[in-house]
């Protein structure tokens, strides 16, 4: 609990540990089936980030029975179920309550070897940081809610959020990965702050290398930043040092809360290029080296 990792790990034997996590949220897209897929991919992501393989899941549902047709709930659950099948995860059941607002997510259990658990707190000086999905989903989801996003943009961001981190997780097992997390509600800088805190290290990011959805920049310039980005920024800004040349919009997007974002992988420097090439080869095409771990006890994140 004191390490703020992505999931809990319980050792069963010398060869087996289980990883447990839970996540759910309110709809972020209008399509019920897509919402179910995104929620499932998001819940599974914590298992992948810890180096594990998800095995079983249970649904968590809050549903306004008097305001919505039950067919909507069926579509949501079907979306989640199909995403679980894609991940080779078995749905064991779940629990539902009548609520004033639709909510959906899952509790997930995975397996991992006790000596192969990946945490946030194992940064090594000289390691490089690899990000597997572009940023900006929070901004675009705000634009969707405001009726500003085109169908093409909605389709693209929905596909990205529903994409499993499974391929990235399988690839990184082939390399010397020292730490990992997934980028979700705290934004890139918020999750990196969790990694660097109490580590005795610091991080240096190259903002021009960080993949950002181009539409996110457009909407951010129109004032479509979600409130969560400013909360993230307020909480962690004391740990961040920005170059004076960085666009304020990019600074905000680095705090943008992501839904079902990518993995942030801390890998041995000599293997970083090969890791990125393998990720791209396996379909994780937006993967980029975005920064490095440096020996600096200040426990800061320097963004240049």
Buried (B, 14 or more C-beta within 10 A) or exposed (E): EEEBBBBEBEEEEEEEBBBBBBBBBEBBBEBBBBBBBBBBBBBBBBBBBBBBBBBBBBBBBBBBEEEEEEEBBEBBBBBBBBBBEBBEBEBEEBEBEEEEEBBBBBBBBBBBEBEEBBBBBBBBEEBBBBBBBBBBBBBBBBBBBEEBBEEEBBBBBBEBBBBBBBBBBBBBEEBBBBBBBBBBBBBBBBBBBBBBBEBEBBBBBBBEEBBBBEBBBBBBEEEBBBEBBEBBBEEBBEBBBBEEEBEEBBBBBBBBBBBBBBBBBBBBBEBBEEBBEBBBEBEBEBBBBBBBBBEBEEBBBBBE
